[in-house]
Amino acid sequence: MLFLTLHPDNPQARLINQLVSVIRDGGVIAYPTDSCYALGCHIGDKDALDRIRSIRQLDDHHNFTLVCQDLSELATYARVGNSEFRLLKGCTPGPYTFILTATKEVPRRLQHPKRKTIGLRVPEHPITQALLQALAEPLMSVTLILPGDQLPMTDAEEIRERIGKQVDVIIDGGPCSHEPTSVIDLTGEAPLVIRHGRGEVAFLQR
């Protein structure tokens, strides 16, 4: 397991490239975001995805999230109308996860098995943004909250102590927030707040 310390505002390019190589080789990483820490892997890697399910003890009904650098690849993975797109554009980058209707480009194992949906997120964090830019594709991700815990993990050293043997890389980019993202479902007639988190959602309830 690699424990990499990255500058929180100006992450070192050499270390970012090292992370990209690990991800493309099937690795699982623990990384900081603008909400809390998350687990991530390559979008097409079933074995890495199964490892994340095992760490989190997730069933097949859990929505995984596509973590994207921006909205440029949105149409590849999700179907949205004009009003949904305006909402996405106004909230990204930021601490939000949006539940969207998946396109056929999204592998079935990444979708909710009954609803055919996928989560999408564009974080505002320099390390995550640098990683996504170098990777040049979305990262498959879930919040790093361990079974039995009430709050997500926010400290790299604690992550190393608890799951260091279960991941390939832990990125120490400084402490994160204790609040996860706000989750907003955009698959219905109106936006629906599924989880209240760090992102402001009052504007949806007016």
KOLBA-59479 format. One line per 4 residues: number of its first residue (from 1); their letters; for each residue x, y, z of C-alpha. Coordinates in nm, 2 decimals, decimal comma. Example, Ala and Ser with C-alpha at 12.3 -4.5 7.8 and 13.67 -1.06 7.14 Angstrom:
2
1) AS) 1,23/-0,45/0,78  1,37/-0,11/0,71
END
This chain:
206
1) MLFL) 0,00/0,00/0,00  0,13/0,34/-0,10  0,07/0,64/0,13  0,12/0,96/-0,07
5) TLHP) 0,12/1,31/0,07  0,00/1,56/-0,19  -0,01/1,93/-0,16  -0,38/2,02/-0,11
9) DNPQ) -0,37/2,32/-0,35  -0,09/2,23/-0,59  -0,06/1,85/-0,61  0,27/1,72/-0,74
13) ARLI) 0,24/1,61/-1,11  0,47/1,32/-1,05  0,25/1,18/-0,78  -0,07/1,24/-0,98
17) NQLV) 0,08/1,04/-1,27  0,17/0,76/-1,03  -0,19/0,75/-0,91  -0,32/0,73/-1,26
21) SVIR) -0,10/0,43/-1,33  -0,23/0,25/-1,01  -0,59/0,32/-1,12  -0,54/0,19/-1,47
25) DGGV) -0,37/-0,12/-1,33  -0,68/-0,21/-1,13  -0,60/-0,04/-0,80  -0,84/0,10/-0,54
29) IAYP) -0,76/0,44/-0,39  -0,88/0,64/-0,09  -0,88/1,01/-0,19  -0,99/1,34/-0,05
33) TDSC) -1,28/1,55/-0,20  -1,45/1,87/-0,12  -1,68/1,69/0,12  -1,51/1,38/0,28
37) YALG) -1,28/1,10/0,17  -1,39/0,85/-0,10  -1,29/0,52/-0,25  -1,23/0,51/-0,62
41) CHIG) -1,13/0,28/-0,90  -1,12/0,26/-1,28  -1,47/0,27/-1,44  -1,43/-0,05/-1,63
45) DKDA) -1,26/-0,27/-1,36  -1,50/-0,52/-1,21  -1,25/-0,67/-0,97  -1,17/-0,33/-0,82
49) LDRI) -1,54/-0,25/-0,80  -1,60/-0,57/-0,61  -1,32/-0,48/-0,37  -1,49/-0,15/-0,29
53) RSIR) -1,82/-0,33/-0,24  -1,64/-0,56/0,01  -1,48/-0,27/0,20  -1,81/-0,09/0,23
57) QLDD) -2,02/-0,41/0,25  -2,25/-0,28/-0,02  -2,53/-0,47/-0,18  -2,63/-0,45/-0,55
61) HHNF) -2,88/-0,17/-0,49  -2,62/0,09/-0,40  -2,57/0,36/-0,65  -2,20/0,41/-0,74
65) TLVC) -2,10/0,76/-0,86  -1,91/0,87/-1,16  -1,67/1,14/-1,04  -1,61/1,37/-1,34
69) QDLS) -1,38/1,66/-1,40  -1,66/1,86/-1,55  -1,99/1,82/-1,74  -1,83/1,76/-2,08
73) ELAT) -1,90/1,38/-2,07  -2,24/1,41/-1,92  -2,43/1,31/-2,24  -2,22/0,99/-2,26
77) YARV) -2,33/0,85/-1,93  -2,67/1,02/-1,85  -2,99/1,15/-2,00  -3,09/1,50/-1,88
81) GNSE) -3,32/1,77/-2,00  -3,26/2,14/-2,03  -3,38/2,22/-1,68  -3,18/1,94/-1,52
85) FRLL) -2,87/2,05/-1,71  -2,91/2,41/-1,59  -2,93/2,28/-1,23  -2,62/2,07/-1,28
89) KGCT) -2,43/2,36/-1,43  -2,52/2,58/-1,14  -2,41/2,33/-0,87  -2,09/2,21/-1,02
93) PGPY) -1,82/2,19/-0,93  -1,93/2,14/-0,57  -2,03/1,89/-0,29  -2,33/1,74/-0,47
97) TFIL) -2,41/1,40/-0,60  -2,69/1,38/-0,87  -2,89/1,07/-0,94  -2,95/1,05/-1,32
101) TATK) -3,10/0,82/-1,57  -2,81/0,61/-1,71  -2,74/0,57/-2,08  -2,65/0,24/-2,24
105) EVPR) -2,28/0,35/-2,22  -2,28/0,29/-1,85  -2,20/-0,08/-1,76  -2,49/-0,25/-1,60
109) RLQH) -2,29/-0,35/-1,29  -2,25/0,03/-1,22  -2,62/0,11/-1,24  -2,89/0,06/-0,98
113) PKRK) -3,03/-0,28/-1,09  -3,40/-0,18/-1,09  -3,40/0,19/-1,16  -3,12/0,20/-1,42
117) TIGL) -2,97/0,51/-1,26  -2,62/0,63/-1,19  -2,47/0,89/-0,96  -2,27/1,18/-1,10
121) RVPE) -2,04/1,42/-0,92  -1,81/1,70/-1,01  -1,60/1,78/-0,70  -1,43/2,11/-0,63
125) HPIT) -1,10/1,99/-0,49  -0,75/2,05/-0,65  -0,62/1,70/-0,59  -0,93/1,53/-0,73
129) QALL) -0,94/1,77/-1,03  -0,58/1,71/-1,11  -0,63/1,34/-1,09  -0,93/1,35/-1,32
133) QALA) -0,75/1,57/-1,57  -0,46/1,33/-1,59  -0,68/1,02/-1,60  -0,89/1,18/-1,88
137) EPLM) -1,20/0,98/-1,78  -1,44/0,96/-1,49  -1,35/0,78/-1,17  -1,59/0,52/-1,02
141) SVTL) -1,64/0,62/-0,66  -1,83/0,58/-0,33  -1,81/0,78/0,00  -1,56/0,63/0,24
145) ILPG) -1,79/0,54/0,53  -1,71/0,21/0,69  -1,97/-0,05/0,81  -2,09/0,04/1,16
149) DQLP) -1,97/0,41/1,14  -2,21/0,70/1,14  -1,98/0,95/0,97  -1,75/0,93/0,67
153) MTDA) -1,38/0,92/0,71  -1,19/1,25/0,70  -0,83/1,17/0,80  -0,57/0,98/0,60
157) EEIR) -0,38/0,84/0,90  -0,70/0,69/1,04  -0,78/0,55/0,70  -0,43/0,38/0,69
161) ERIG) -0,49/0,23/1,04  -0,83/0,09/0,95  -0,82/-0,02/0,59  -0,46/0,02/0,48
165) KQVD) -0,43/-0,34/0,39  -0,75/-0,33/0,17  -0,66/-0,05/-0,07  -0,36/0,02/-0,29
169) VIID) -0,31/0,39/-0,23  -0,41/0,64/0,04  -0,38/1,01/-0,06  -0,30/1,24/0,23
173) GGPC) -0,43/1,58/0,11  -0,51/1,72/0,45  -0,83/1,68/0,65  -1,17/1,68/0,48
177) SHEP) -1,52/1,77/0,60  -1,73/1,53/0,81  -2,03/1,60/0,59  -2,09/1,39/0,28
181) TSVI) -2,23/1,53/-0,04  -2,59/1,64/-0,07  -2,77/1,38/-0,30  -3,03/1,51/-0,54
185) DLTG) -3,24/1,28/-0,75  -3,31/1,43/-1,10  -3,49/1,13/-1,25  -3,84/1,24/-1,15
189) EAPL) -4,07/1,53/-1,24  -3,90/1,76/-0,99  -3,56/1,75/-0,81  -3,58/1,54/-0,49
193) VIRH) -3,33/1,57/-0,21  -3,23/1,21/-0,10  -2,96/1,31/0,15  -2,89/1,65/0,31
197) GRGE) -2,51/1,70/0,32  -2,26/1,97/0,26  -2,42/2,12/-0,05  -2,68/2,38/-0,01
201) VAFL) -3,02/2,25/-0,11  -3,26/2,53/0,02  -3,29/2,67/-0,33  -3,46/2,34/-0,44
205) QR) -3,73/2,37/-0,17  -3,86/2,72/-0,26
END
